[in-house]
Amino acid sequence: MGRRVAGVSAFVLLVFVAIASAWEQQPHGHRDGSAPATEFSADRAMSTVREIASTPHPVGTAEHDRVRDHLVGRLRDLGLDTEIRHGVGRIPLDRSVPTLGAVDNIVAHRPGTDSTGTLYLVAHYDSTPSGPGANDDAVGVATVLESVRALGATPLRNDLVVLLTDGEEAGLLGAEAFAASGAVDPRGAVAINHEARGAGGPPILWRISHPDGELIRSVATVPRPNTDSLSTALAGDQTSSHTDFSALDPAGMKVLDWAFAGRNAYYHNPFDDPDHVDPATVQQFGDNTLAQTRDFGARDLGALDDGDRAYTLLPFGVLLVLPPWVIVVLAAATVLLVATVTWRMRRSGELTIGRSVGALVTAVLAVPLAMGAVYGLWQGIQAIRPEYRALFVDPYRPQFYQAAVIMACVAVLALWYALSRRWFGSGATAAGALGAVAVIGAALTAALPPSGAIVVVPAFVAAAGAAVALALPQRWRLPVLTLGVVPAAVLLGGTAFSALQSGLSGAAYLTAPVVTVLGVLFVLTLTHAWPERRGALVPAVAVLLTVVLAVAGAVVDRFDDRHPLMSQLVYALDAEHHEAQWLSEQRPDRWTEKFVGTGLPPEQFAQLWDETTASGAAPDRQLPAPRIEKLSDTTESGRRQVRLRVWSARAAPSVALRYREPVESLRVAGREITPVPSQGFEFVAVPPEGVEVELTVAAGPLNLRVIDYSWLPDSGFADAPADIFYRQDSEVAVFTRVRW
């Protein structure tokens, strides 16, 4: 076999390994209802999904109450001491107008035999008004219930609590109310949270409490420990996506936040129904939850503070877990190995130090270049399909676009390789590729040692393979080099595709760096296989394929009755002045252009909807204004204390109170709200009698605005066609002012 054919074959092998690794990580198959009673069955879990996710059930609706009561009955049938805990929750995030609300958490308890703490199985049972919530989060609820059933009647060592939270979609309200109530077990509390941001794909542990050492030891025992320490480090503080983790972790719980994100076009979508649930995903979710429940159920939950760990996923459900100091040592060893390889190649006349440094620097620069290329690609696709700009999820048929993202990264790597060979030579380019990955791994490790594992481990193996290859006869060098790059191919396939499934909008920041950093090692096989005279054709062909794939995606992906376009619209009525506006946070689309144009609304509307980008005049629908009643009003020592009641005359499910004067203290529905919001609050799931509010301000006039909100599709004011669905914040809002 010629050296060129051998090099191309080795490269193709690495690509095959990457693809196989990505495929292997995806869920495949599920157990039916005839599975043994002690095992998790996706078919049995799906019966729960069908029972509770046939229609939307947001907090404050009759369907929500039906789902709640059904779940209470199911948990009691499973032998757990079950209760509904009423409370008032507050979104656990900094907001000038935070969301509050009345919530009904379902808490079911089974005592342990020799308890050291409590294991909480957590999922939320409410949905958005825009969809039935089969994946988000009926699958999570069903996973918890089927796992408890599979445990049988034999108790665990530790206490077990099923916590089905309420009001998560409105603002993590149920989890925050539970945490604020002081109900978290002080001896030791571990929570396994179940979430979804899509309709398939592998459940991924994307966020975890710290220190995570003992938690990760348990994760490593589950059948599919899909996680790595770089992803959890990034998700911990650098994400705008919030789950009940954001309320439970600050309360002292050790939280493992699991979610799946494949096929995320169905997130908060009318077709997030049981027919769009992947049983294979449910099976993988359940197998992991049942294994973790049994493991944590037997552990000492009071002794879980064992520092952080570095970890990365290998094929066939193997999680490599290492102390951070090992990553530091490997990072340093990798740099030394690369230096040794470079020195030996210099002595053999294959490169010069200057040229190898040049190749290293340009290889590092290829990473931000690939990120820019993918970002530009997605911007270009949105220019062709402007309706994508409004999406916070992927198109329904993202496969061609996903392939275009990968091909764009390949084009950047091919361009770098072609230029580097021309400028610095093939030997220096190979050494530069190794050096670039070693430097990036060392930088990650220096910034946060556990996060470097995903780069340092494959870089060390590749550098070791290169060092060994140089000591072998020529015919053995390519096989050894290829073997050394296999770990990079394995990690690239699984990690890059999981990142790609989480969303095209984030591909520039998640997928592109992984593909570029680990993919650059693939070029070690091409030293003698790259075409010398027509090398420029390779990146040119890659660019062409990127364009072709993007265009194919734009042609294939179309919105229709089964794949509706998401739109956002608000009908707002100033009841005091009998003036109404249509408002939208999105640019006008083919549906909302009938109601709004580009331009800001009148001031009284812009003050309440400050993210509006499009507006238009609307008819006065003669809706009654929300009501506000003064219950008491006293002034003492320059402080005015007002007690009032707010409710909706049209039975809207939520109300809001806005104020202009600085408020010194605020109590809503019996709960003291600290710190006091700067502009007001919104309260969801308003009881029929309304919400009682107490506030203290400086003596003087008090100017208030009261607003109520209901779901726009329920009004019949702007019935959308079948190929359009309204985003969950599409509302009918009525407001008025009060001056006391």
ZATORNU-532675 format. One record per residue (C-alpha): x, y, z. Coordinates in Angstrom, 1 decimal. Example, Ala and Ser with C-alpha at 12.3 -4.5 7.8 and 13.67 -1.06 7.14 Angstrom:
12.3  -4.5  7.8 $
13.7  -1.1  7.1 $
This chain:
0.0  0.0  0.0 $
1.4  3.4  -1.0 $
2.0  6.0  1.7 $
-0.7  8.3  0.2 $
-3.3  5.6  0.2 $
-2.3  4.6  3.7 $
-2.6  8.1  5.0 $
-6.0  8.7  3.5 $
-7.2  5.3  4.8 $
-6.0  6.3  8.3 $
-7.8  9.6  8.1 $
-11.0  7.9  6.9 $
-10.7  5.4  9.8 $
-10.6  8.3  12.3 $
-13.6  9.9  10.7 $
-15.4  6.6  11.0 $
-14.5  6.3  14.6 $
-15.9  9.8  15.3 $
-19.1  9.0  13.5 $
-19.5  5.6  15.3 $
-18.8  7.3  18.7 $
-21.6  9.9  18.0 $
-24.0  7.1  17.0 $
-23.1  5.0  20.0 $
-24.0  7.7  22.4 $
-27.5  8.1  21.0 $
-30.4  6.2  22.6 $
-31.3  2.9  20.9 $
-34.2  0.6  21.7 $
-36.4  0.4  24.8 $
-38.0  -2.2  27.1 $
-41.7  -2.9  26.6 $
-44.3  -3.5  29.3 $
-43.3  -7.2  29.7 $
-39.9  -6.2  31.2 $
-39.2  -7.6  34.7 $
-40.8  -5.7  37.5 $
-37.4  -4.6  38.9 $
-36.4  -3.0  35.6 $
-37.3  0.3  34.1 $
-39.7  0.1  31.2 $
-40.1  3.0  28.8 $
-43.5  1.6  27.7 $
-44.8  1.6  31.3 $
-43.4  5.2  31.7 $
-45.1  6.3  28.4 $
-48.5  5.4  29.9 $
-47.9  8.2  32.5 $
-46.9  10.6  29.7 $
-50.1  9.9  27.9 $
-52.2  10.4  31.0 $
-50.8  13.8  32.0 $
-49.7  15.4  28.7 $
-52.6  15.2  26.4 $
-53.2  18.9  26.5 $
-51.5  22.0  27.9 $
-51.7  22.3  31.7 $
-50.0  25.6  32.8 $
-50.2  26.6  36.5 $
-53.6  28.1  37.4 $
-55.7  26.1  35.0 $
-58.3  23.3  35.6 $
-56.2  20.9  33.5 $
-53.2  21.6  35.8 $
-55.3  20.7  38.8 $
-56.4  17.5  37.1 $
-52.8  16.5  36.5 $
-51.8  17.3  40.0 $
-54.6  15.2  41.6 $
-53.8  12.3  39.2 $
-50.2  12.3  40.2 $
-51.0  12.5  43.9 $
-53.2  9.4  43.5 $
-50.4  7.5  41.6 $
-47.8  8.2  44.3 $
-50.2  7.1  47.0 $
-50.8  3.9  45.0 $
-47.0  3.4  45.0 $
-47.1  3.4  48.8 $
-45.5  6.9  49.4 $
-46.8  9.3  52.1 $
-48.0  12.0  49.7 $
-49.2  15.6  50.3 $
-49.7  18.8  48.4 $
-47.7  21.6  49.8 $
-49.2  25.0  49.0 $
-46.9  28.0  49.0 $
-45.8  31.2  47.3 $
-42.7  31.0  45.1 $
-40.5  33.7  43.7 $
-38.3  33.4  40.6 $
-34.8  32.9  42.1 $
-33.2  35.3  39.6 $
-32.5  39.0  39.8 $
-35.4  40.8  38.1 $
-36.7  44.3  38.4 $
-40.2  42.8  38.0 $
-39.9  39.3  39.3 $
-42.5  36.6  38.9 $
-44.3  35.3  42.0 $
-47.1  32.8  42.2 $
-49.2  30.4  44.2 $
-47.9  26.8  43.8 $
-48.9  23.3  44.7 $
-45.8  21.1  45.1 $
-46.4  17.4  45.3 $
-44.1  15.9  48.0 $
-44.1  12.1  48.5 $
-42.0  10.5  51.2 $
-40.7  7.0  51.9 $
-38.5  6.7  55.0 $
-35.2  4.9  54.9 $
-34.0  2.0  57.1 $
-30.9  3.7  58.5 $
-31.1  7.2  56.9 $
-28.1  9.6  56.5 $
-30.1  12.1  54.6 $
-32.7  12.4  51.8 $
-32.6  11.6  48.1 $
-35.0  13.8  46.1 $
-36.3  12.7  42.7 $
-37.3  16.0  41.1 $
-39.3  16.9  38.0 $
-41.9  19.6  37.3 $
-45.5  18.7  36.4 $
-46.7  22.0  34.9 $
-46.5  22.9  31.2 $
-46.4  26.1  29.2 $
-49.7  27.3  27.7 $
-48.2  26.7  24.2 $
-47.8  23.0  24.4 $
-48.9  19.8  26.2 $
-45.4  19.4  27.7 $
-45.0  15.7  26.9 $
-41.2  15.9  26.8 $
-40.9  19.0  29.0 $
-41.6  17.6  31.6 $
-44.0  14.7  31.5 $
-41.2  12.5  30.6 $
-39.3  13.6  33.7 $
-42.3  12.9  35.9 $
-42.9  9.5  34.3 $
-39.3  8.6  34.7 $
-39.5  9.4  38.4 $
-42.7  7.4  38.9 $
-41.5  4.4  36.9 $
-38.2  4.4  38.8 $
-40.0  4.4  42.1 $
-42.3  1.5  40.9 $
-39.2  -0.5  39.9 $
-37.7  -0.1  43.3 $
-40.5  -2.1  44.8 $
-41.7  -2.1  48.4 $
-38.2  -2.6  49.9 $
-37.1  0.7  51.4 $
-33.7  2.2  50.8 $
-31.1  3.0  53.5 $
-31.8  6.7  53.0 $
-35.1  8.6  52.9 $
-36.6  9.0  49.4 $
-38.7  12.0  48.5 $
-40.4  12.5  45.2 $
-40.6  16.2  44.6 $
-42.9  17.2  41.7 $
-42.6  20.9  41.5 $
-45.2  23.4  40.3 $
-44.8  26.6  38.4 $
-41.4  25.8  36.9 $
-42.4  27.2  33.5 $
-43.5  30.5  35.1 $
-40.2  31.0  36.9 $
-39.0  28.0  38.9 $
-41.6  29.0  41.5 $
-42.3  25.6  43.1 $
-38.7  24.7  43.6 $
-38.0  28.1  45.1 $
-41.0  27.8  47.4 $
-39.8  24.4  48.6 $
-36.3  25.7  49.2 $
-37.5  28.8  51.0 $
-39.7  26.8  53.3 $
-36.7  25.2  55.0 $
-37.8  21.7  54.0 $
-34.4  20.6  52.7 $
-32.9  17.8  54.8 $
-30.0  19.3  56.8 $
-28.3  16.0  57.3 $
-27.6  15.6  53.6 $
-29.7  16.2  50.5 $
-29.1  15.0  46.9 $
-31.5  15.9  44.1 $
-31.7  14.2  40.7 $
-33.5  16.7  38.5 $
-35.2  15.7  35.3 $
-35.6  18.2  32.5 $
-35.9  18.4  28.7 $
-35.2  21.0  26.1 $
-36.2  18.9  23.1 $
-37.8  15.7  22.0 $
-35.0  13.1  21.9 $
-31.3  12.5  22.1 $
-29.3  11.2  25.1 $
-30.1  12.6  28.5 $
-27.0  14.6  29.5 $
-25.8  15.7  32.9 $
-25.2  19.2  31.9 $
-25.0  20.9  35.3 $
-24.0  19.7  38.8 $
-23.4  21.0  42.3 $
-19.9  21.5  43.6 $
-17.8  20.0  45.0 $
-18.9  17.1  42.7 $
-16.4  14.3  43.4 $
-18.8  11.9  45.2 $
-21.6  12.8  42.9 $
-19.6  11.9  39.8 $
-18.5  8.7  41.4 $
-22.2  7.7  41.5 $
-22.8  9.0  37.9 $
-19.9  6.8  36.7 $
-22.0  3.7  37.8 $
-25.0  4.4  35.7 $
-25.5  2.8  32.3 $
-25.1  6.0  30.3 $
-23.1  8.7  32.1 $
-23.3  11.3  29.4 $
-21.3  14.2  30.7 $
-17.9  15.8  30.9 $
-16.3  18.3  33.3 $
-15.9  21.0  30.7 $
-19.6  21.0  29.9 $
-20.7  21.1  33.5 $
-18.1  23.8  34.3 $
-19.4  26.0  31.4 $
-23.1  25.4  32.3 $
-22.6  26.1  36.0 $
-22.3  29.9  35.6 $
-22.3  30.7  31.9 $
-25.8  29.7  30.8 $
-29.0  31.6  30.4 $
-31.1  28.4  30.5 $
-32.5  27.8  34.0 $
-34.1  24.8  35.6 $
-35.1  24.0  39.2 $
-31.3  23.6  39.8 $
-31.2  27.4  40.1 $
-33.5  27.2  43.2 $
-32.4  24.0  44.8 $
-28.6  24.3  44.6 $
-28.4  27.6  46.6 $
-30.6  25.9  49.3 $
-27.8  23.4  50.0 $
-28.9  20.5  47.9 $
-26.4  18.5  45.9 $
-28.1  18.6  42.5 $
-27.5  16.6  39.4 $
-29.3  18.4  36.5 $
-30.1  15.9  33.7 $
-31.8  16.9  30.4 $
-32.1  15.9  26.8 $
-32.1  18.4  23.9 $
-32.3  16.6  20.6 $
-35.1  17.6  18.1 $
-35.5  20.8  20.1 $
-37.8  22.3  17.5 $
-40.6  20.7  19.6 $
-39.6  22.6  22.8 $
-42.6  24.5  24.1 $
-44.5  23.6  21.0 $
-48.1  22.4  20.4 $
-46.6  19.1  19.1 $
-44.7  18.4  22.3 $
-47.2  15.6  22.7 $
-46.9  11.9  23.4 $
-46.6  11.1  19.7 $
-43.3  13.1  19.6 $
-41.6  11.4  22.6 $
-38.8  9.0  21.8 $
-39.1  5.8  23.9 $
-35.4  5.2  23.5 $
-34.6  8.5  25.2 $
-37.1  7.7  28.0 $
-35.4  4.3  28.5 $
-32.0  5.8  28.8 $
-33.3  8.4  31.2 $
-35.0  5.8  33.3 $
-32.0  3.4  33.4 $
-29.8  6.2  34.7 $
-32.3  7.4  37.2 $
-33.0  4.0  38.6 $
-29.3  3.2  38.9 $
-28.6  6.5  40.7 $
-31.5  6.1  43.0 $
-30.2  2.7  44.2 $
-26.7  4.0  44.5 $
-27.5  7.3  46.4 $
-30.1  5.4  48.4 $
-27.3  3.3  49.9 $
-24.6  6.0  50.3 $
-23.7  8.2  53.3 $
-25.4  11.4  52.1 $
-23.7  13.4  54.8 $
-20.2  12.8  53.5 $
-20.3  14.0  49.9 $
-17.9  16.9  50.0 $
-14.8  15.3  48.4 $
-13.6  18.0  46.1 $
-14.2  18.3  42.3 $
-13.2  15.7  39.7 $
-12.2  15.8  36.1 $
-14.2  13.5  33.9 $
-14.9  12.7  30.3 $
-17.1  10.2  28.5 $
-15.7  7.2  26.7 $
-17.6  4.7  24.5 $
-20.0  2.1  25.8 $
-21.0  4.1  28.9 $
-17.6  4.4  30.5 $
-16.9  7.7  32.4 $
-13.2  8.4  32.9 $
-13.0  10.1  36.3 $
-9.6  11.6  37.5 $
-8.4  13.9  40.3 $
-7.7  17.4  38.9 $
-4.0  17.0  39.8 $
-3.8  14.2  37.3 $
-5.0  16.5  34.6 $
-2.4  19.1  35.6 $
0.4  16.4  35.4 $
-0.9  15.2  32.1 $
-1.1  18.7  30.7 $
2.5  19.3  31.7 $
3.6  15.9  30.4 $
1.9  16.6  27.1 $
3.8  19.9  26.6 $
7.0  18.1  27.4 $
6.2  15.3  25.0 $
5.4  17.8  22.2 $
8.7  19.6  22.9 $
10.5  16.3  22.7 $
8.9  15.3  19.4 $
9.6  18.8  18.0 $
13.3  18.6  19.1 $
13.7  15.1  17.6 $
12.1  16.2  14.3 $
14.4  19.3  14.3 $
17.5  17.1  14.7 $
16.3  14.9  11.8 $
16.0  18.0  9.6 $
12.2  17.7  9.3 $
11.5  21.2  10.7 $
12.9  24.3  12.3 $
11.8  25.6  15.7 $
10.6  28.9  14.1 $
8.5  27.1  11.6 $
6.9  24.8  14.1 $
6.0  27.7  16.3 $
4.5  29.4  13.3 $
2.4  26.3  12.6 $
1.4  26.1  16.2 $
0.2  29.8  16.3 $
-1.8  29.5  13.1 $
-3.4  26.3  14.4 $
-4.5  28.0  17.5 $
-5.9  30.9  15.4 $
-7.9  28.3  13.4 $
-10.1  27.8  16.4 $
-11.6  31.4  16.6 $
-11.6  31.4  12.8 $
-13.8  28.3  12.8 $
-16.1  29.8  15.4 $
-16.4  32.9  13.2 $
-17.1  30.8  10.1 $
-19.9  28.8  11.9 $
-21.4  32.0  13.3 $
-21.3  33.6  9.9 $
-22.9  30.5  8.4 $
-25.8  30.6  10.8 $
-26.2  34.4  10.2 $
-26.2  33.7  6.4 $
-28.8  31.0  6.8 $
-31.0  33.4  8.8 $
-30.6  36.0  6.1 $
-32.0  33.4  3.6 $
-34.7  32.3  6.0 $
-35.4  35.4  8.2 $
-38.2  33.5  10.1 $
-35.4  31.6  11.9 $
-34.3  34.7  13.7 $
-37.3  34.5  16.0 $
-36.5  30.9  17.0 $
-34.8  30.0  20.3 $
-34.7  26.4  19.1 $
-33.6  24.6  15.9 $
-35.6  24.2  12.7 $
-37.7  21.1  12.4 $
-35.3  19.5  9.9 $
-31.8  20.6  11.1 $
-29.8  17.7  9.6 $
-28.4  19.5  6.6 $
-27.6  22.5  8.6 $
-25.8  20.4  11.2 $
-23.8  18.8  8.5 $
-23.0  22.3  7.1 $
-21.7  23.3  10.5 $
-19.3  20.3  10.6 $
-18.2  20.9  7.0 $
-17.5  24.6  7.8 $
-15.1  23.5  10.5 $
-13.5  21.0  8.1 $
-13.1  23.8  5.6 $
-11.2  25.9  8.1 $
-9.0  23.1  9.2 $
-8.3  22.2  5.6 $
-7.5  25.8  4.8 $
-5.1  26.0  7.8 $
-3.4  22.8  6.8 $
-2.9  23.8  3.2 $
-1.5  27.1  4.1 $
0.6  25.8  7.0 $
2.2  23.1  4.8 $
3.0  25.8  2.2 $
4.4  28.3  4.7 $
6.1  26.0  7.2 $
6.4  22.5  5.7 $
4.7  19.2  6.5 $
6.8  18.3  9.5 $
6.4  21.7  11.2 $
2.7  21.5  10.5 $
2.4  18.1  12.2 $
4.4  19.4  15.2 $
2.3  22.6  15.3 $
-0.9  20.6  15.4 $
0.3  18.7  18.4 $
1.6  21.8  20.0 $
-1.6  23.7  19.5 $
-3.7  21.1  21.2 $
-1.2  20.8  24.0 $
-1.2  24.6  24.6 $
-5.0  24.8  24.5 $
-5.3  21.9  27.0 $
-2.7  23.5  29.3 $
-4.6  26.8  29.1 $
-7.9  25.2  30.0 $
-6.3  23.3  32.8 $
-4.6  26.5  34.2 $
-8.0  28.3  34.1 $
-10.0  25.4  35.7 $
-8.1  22.1  36.1 $
-11.2  19.7  35.9 $
-12.3  21.3  32.6 $
-9.1  20.4  30.7 $
-9.8  16.7  30.7 $
-11.6  16.6  27.4 $
-8.6  18.1  25.6 $
-5.6  17.0  27.8 $
-6.4  13.3  27.7 $
-6.5  12.9  23.9 $
-3.6  15.4  23.5 $
-1.4  13.3  25.9 $
-2.2  10.1  24.1 $
-1.6  11.7  20.7 $
1.7  13.2  21.8 $
2.8  9.9  23.3 $
1.8  8.1  20.1 $
3.9  10.6  18.1 $
6.9  10.2  20.4 $
6.7  6.4  20.2 $
6.2  6.5  16.4 $
9.4  8.5  15.9 $
11.4  5.7  17.6 $
9.9  3.0  15.3 $
10.7  2.0  11.7 $
9.0  4.0  9.0 $
6.4  1.4  8.2 $
5.1  1.4  11.8 $
4.8  5.1  12.3 $
1.5  5.8  10.6 $
-0.4  2.9  12.5 $
1.0  4.1  15.8 $
0.2  7.8  15.0 $
-3.3  6.8  14.0 $
-3.8  4.7  17.2 $
-2.7  7.7  19.2 $
-5.4  10.0  17.6 $
-8.2  7.5  18.2 $
-9.1  8.9  21.6 $
-9.4  12.4  20.0 $
-11.8  10.9  17.4 $
-13.9  9.2  20.1 $
-14.3  12.3  22.1 $
-14.8  14.5  19.1 $
-17.7  12.4  17.8 $
-19.6  12.1  21.0 $
-19.0  15.6  22.3 $
-19.4  17.5  19.1 $
-22.7  15.9  18.1 $
-24.2  16.3  21.6 $
-23.2  20.0  21.5 $
-24.7  20.3  18.0 $
-28.0  18.7  19.2 $
-28.3  21.4  21.8 $
-28.8  24.0  19.1 $
-27.5  25.6  15.9 $
-27.5  29.0  17.5 $
-24.8  27.9  20.0 $
-22.8  25.8  17.5 $
-20.2  28.6  17.0 $
-19.4  28.5  20.7 $
-19.8  24.8  21.5 $
-19.4  22.6  18.4 $
-16.9  24.6  16.4 $
-14.2  24.7  19.2 $
-14.5  20.9  19.9 $
-14.3  20.0  16.2 $
-11.4  22.3  15.5 $
-9.3  21.5  18.6 $
-9.7  17.8  18.5 $
-10.0  17.6  14.7 $
-6.7  19.2  14.1 $
-5.0  16.0  15.4 $
-6.5  14.1  12.4 $
-4.0  15.9  10.1 $
-1.2  13.8  11.7 $
-2.2  11.0  9.3 $
-2.0  13.3  6.2 $
1.7  14.1  6.2 $
2.4  12.0  3.2 $
-1.2  11.9  1.8 $
-1.9  15.5  1.1 $
-1.9  16.4  -2.6 $
1.1  18.7  -3.2 $
0.0  20.4  -6.4 $
-3.8  20.6  -5.9 $
-4.0  20.9  -2.1 $
-6.0  24.1  -2.4 $
-8.8  22.1  -3.9 $
-9.5  20.4  -0.6 $
-10.6  23.5  1.4 $
-12.3  24.8  -1.8 $
-14.4  21.6  -2.0 $
-15.2  21.8  1.7 $
-16.4  25.4  1.3 $
-18.6  24.3  -1.6 $
-20.0  21.4  0.3 $
-20.8  23.8  3.2 $
-22.8  26.0  0.9 $
-24.5  23.1  -0.8 $
-25.6  21.6  2.6 $
-26.8  25.0  3.9 $
-28.9  25.6  0.7 $
-30.2  22.0  0.9 $
-31.3  22.7  4.5 $
-33.1  25.9  3.5 $
-34.9  24.0  0.7 $
-35.9  20.9  2.8 $
-37.0  22.7  6.0 $
-40.5  24.2  5.5 $
-43.2  25.2  7.9 $
-46.6  23.6  7.6 $
-49.5  22.3  9.7 $
-47.4  19.7  11.4 $
-44.3  21.9  11.6 $
-45.7  25.3  12.6 $
-43.8  28.6  12.8 $
-43.4  30.1  16.3 $
-44.8  33.7  16.5 $
-45.2  36.2  19.4 $
-47.9  38.7  19.8 $
-49.5  40.7  22.6 $
-52.8  42.5  22.7 $
-52.5  45.3  25.3 $
-55.3  47.6  26.4 $
-55.0  50.8  28.4 $
-58.4  50.6  30.1 $
-58.1  54.1  31.5 $
-57.7  55.8  28.1 $
-59.5  53.1  26.0 $
-56.5  52.8  23.8 $
-55.1  49.4  22.6 $
-52.0  48.2  20.8 $
-50.7  45.1  19.2 $
-47.1  44.5  20.4 $
-44.3  42.0  19.6 $
-40.8  41.4  20.7 $
-40.1  39.9  17.2 $
-39.8  41.5  13.8 $
-43.0  41.2  11.9 $
-43.4  37.8  10.3 $
-45.9  36.6  7.7 $
-48.6  36.4  10.3 $
-47.9  39.2  12.7 $
-47.3  41.7  9.9 $
-51.1  41.8  9.8 $
-51.1  43.4  13.2 $
-47.7  45.2  13.8 $
-45.2  47.2  11.9 $
-41.7  48.2  12.8 $
-41.8  51.0  15.3 $
-42.3  51.6  19.0 $
-45.7  51.9  20.7 $
-47.0  54.9  22.7 $
-45.1  55.7  25.9 $
-47.6  54.1  28.4 $
-47.2  50.8  26.5 $
-43.4  51.0  26.0 $
-42.9  51.5  29.7 $
-44.6  48.2  30.5 $
-43.3  46.2  27.5 $
-39.8  47.6  27.1 $
-38.5  44.9  24.8 $
-41.1  45.6  22.1 $
-39.6  46.0  18.6 $
-42.9  46.1  16.6 $
-46.3  47.6  17.3 $
-49.6  48.6  15.7 $
-52.9  50.1  16.7 $
-55.5  47.6  17.9 $
-59.3  47.9  18.5 $
-60.6  48.6  22.0 $
-62.2  45.3  23.0 $
-64.0  46.9  26.0 $
-62.3  44.5  28.5 $
-62.8  45.3  32.1 $
-59.8  46.8  34.0 $
-58.1  44.7  36.7 $
-59.3  45.7  40.1 $
-57.4  47.1  43.1 $
-59.0  47.7  46.5 $
-57.4  49.6  49.4 $
-57.9  47.6  52.6 $
-56.0  49.9  55.0 $
-53.8  53.0  54.7 $
-51.8  54.4  57.6 $
-49.0  56.9  57.9 $
-46.6  57.1  60.9 $
-43.2  58.6  61.4 $
-43.0  59.6  57.7 $
-43.8  56.1  56.5 $
-46.9  55.1  54.7 $
-48.1  51.5  55.0 $
-50.8  50.4  52.5 $
-52.6  47.1  52.4 $
-54.5  46.3  49.3 $
-56.0  43.5  47.2 $
-55.5  43.0  43.5 $
-57.6  40.7  41.3 $
-58.8  40.3  37.7 $
-62.3  41.3  36.8 $
-62.1  39.0  33.8 $
-60.6  36.0  35.7 $
-57.2  36.3  34.0 $
-54.7  33.8  35.6 $
-52.0  36.4  36.5 $
-51.8  40.0  37.7 $
-49.0  42.5  38.1 $
-48.5  45.6  40.2 $
-46.0  48.3  39.1 $
-44.9  51.2  41.2 $
-42.8  54.3  40.6 $
-42.1  55.4  44.2 $
-39.3  53.5  46.1 $
-40.9  50.7  48.1 $
-39.1  50.0  51.4 $
-40.9  46.7  52.3 $
-43.2  44.4  50.4 $
-45.4  41.5  51.4 $
-47.3  39.5  48.8 $
-49.9  36.8  49.6 $
-48.4  36.5  53.1 $
-44.8  36.2  52.0 $
-42.2  38.9  52.7 $
-40.4  39.7  49.5 $
-36.7  40.6  50.0 $
-34.9  42.2  48.5 $
-37.8  44.4  47.4 $
-38.1  44.6  43.5 $
-37.3  47.9  42.1 $
-40.4  48.2  39.8 $
-43.0  45.8  40.9 $
-44.0  42.1  40.5 $
-46.2  39.7  38.6 $
-48.3  37.1  40.4 $
-49.4  33.9  38.5 $
-52.2  31.5  39.5 $
-54.2  34.2  41.1 $
-56.9  32.8  43.5 $
-60.5  33.9  42.9 $
-60.4  36.2  45.9 $
-57.3  38.0  44.5 $
-53.9  38.7  46.0 $
-53.3  40.7  49.1 $
-50.3  43.1  49.1 $
-48.7  45.1  51.8 $
-46.2  47.8  51.0 $
-44.4  50.5  52.8 $
-43.3  53.8  51.1 $
-42.3  57.3  52.2 $
-45.3  59.5  53.1 $
-46.9  61.1  50.1 $
-48.8  60.2  46.9 $
-48.6  56.6  45.7 $
-48.9  55.9  41.9 $
-49.6  52.3  40.9 $
-50.3  50.5  37.7 $
-52.1  47.2  37.8 $
-52.1  44.7  34.9 $
-53.7  41.4  34.3 $
-52.6  38.8  31.7 $
-54.3  35.9  29.9 $
-53.3  33.6  27.1 $
-53.9  35.2  23.7 $
-55.3  32.2  21.8 $
-58.1  31.9  24.4 $
-59.4  35.3  23.5 $
-60.1  34.7  19.9 $
-58.7  38.1  19.0 $
-56.1  36.9  16.6 $
-56.6  33.2  15.8 $
-53.5  32.0  14.0 $
-53.6  29.7  11.0 $
-52.6  26.0  11.4 $
-49.0  26.6  10.4 $
-48.4  29.2  13.1 $
-48.3  28.8  16.9 $
-48.0  31.4  19.5 $
-45.0  31.6  21.8 $
-45.8  31.1  25.5 $
-45.6  34.8  26.3 $
-48.3  35.8  23.8 $
-50.9  37.5  25.9 $
-53.9  39.7  26.3 $
-53.1  42.3  28.9 $
-55.3  45.0  30.4 $
-53.9  47.8  32.6 $
-54.9  50.9  34.4 $
-53.5  53.4  36.8 $
-54.4  54.2  40.4 $
-53.3  57.3  42.3 $
-53.7  57.4  46.0 $
